C-alpha cells in the first residue's frame, strides 16, 4: 500500500528527492528570484492571481518574484516554458484548466508540453459561469431554452472566445446533457462575444459572473441560469442549470503549478504560503469576493486528483460534441 502511494505521488511529480535531503532544500528555498509564468495575456484572472501570489511570496521570502506573460497557442507556449524548467520551484505557472483539461484532447499529440511535465501545487480560484441571453430570445430559463432549441435545432446562436474555450465547452456540455443543438460563433475573446449578445447579433453566451452580472442587473440581458452547483447568495433569484439538467456545472478554474520533479517539501512550502494568504479575510474581501470567485486552495494531492477527474469529464464532452481544433 505504501509503495503504491509513492508510485502515485511520483507520477504526479510530487516525489523528487530523498527524505533526508528535502528539509534542508525547503528551508533554504528560494535561493534566487522566482518566475511565475502566465500563459495568457495581461489583465485576465490568471495574470491577476499570479501577481497576488507573487506579492505574497516576495513579502514572505524576501526574494524578487517576476510575473512573465507568455500567451499564445491556446496557452501552450507559456506552459512549455515551465514544463522544461529546472525542477527546483523557482519556475511556476498560474494557468487555467485549458492547459490540463482541454488542450490534451483538443490538440492531442501536437502540444509542446505534456501534462506530466508539471507538479500541481494548489488550486487558486474557480469562477462560475452565467448563461446570458439577449432580451429578445423567447426563453427565460433553461427549460424554455431546451424546448425552444428542440423546436429550432441549430438556429439559436451563442458566442464563445474560441474553439475549446470555456464558453464553447460549457455550452457543448449543455447540448450533450440536454440533447439539443445550438450554433457556436467564435470570437477573439469573451468581451466581443458578450457585446454581440447585448447588441442582439447573437442570442447567448456563457461567461464569467463578474462579466455577466452587471448587464443582467442593468436590464440589458437575461440571465437564464448560473453554472454553479448551488444558487449563489449574490443572485439568489437566478436558478442553476443543474436544477433542470442534473449534473451540469460550468466553471473556469485556475491553479498554481511548478515543474515535475521539484522536491515535495519545496512544493509543500509554496502550498502553505498560498493557503495562509487565502486564510486572510482581508485578502478574500479585497481580491476574491468582489469578482464572485470561489477559493479552491487544497493540498497538492487533492488538486492533482481534481485535475484527473475534470480531465476525464471534459475529454468525454469534447469527443461526444466532436469539438476539434481548427
Buried (B, 14 or more C-beta within 10 A) or exposed (E): EEEEEEEBBBEBBBBBBEEEEBEEBBEEBBEEEBBBBBBBEEEBBBBBBBBBBBEBBBEEBEBEBEBBBBBEBBBBBBBBBBBEBEBBBBBBBBBBBBBBBBBBBBBEEEBBBEBEBBBBBBBBBBBBBBBBBBEEBEBEBBBBBBBBBEEEEEEBBBBBBBBBBBBBBBBBBBBBBBEBEBEBBBBEBBEEBBBBBBEEEBBBBBBBBBBBBEBBEEEBBBBBBBBBEEBBEEBEEBBBBBBBBEEBBBBBBBBBBBBBBBBBBBBBBBBEBBBEBBEEEEBBEEBBEEBBBBBBBBBBBBBBBBBBEBBEBBBEBBEEBEBEBE
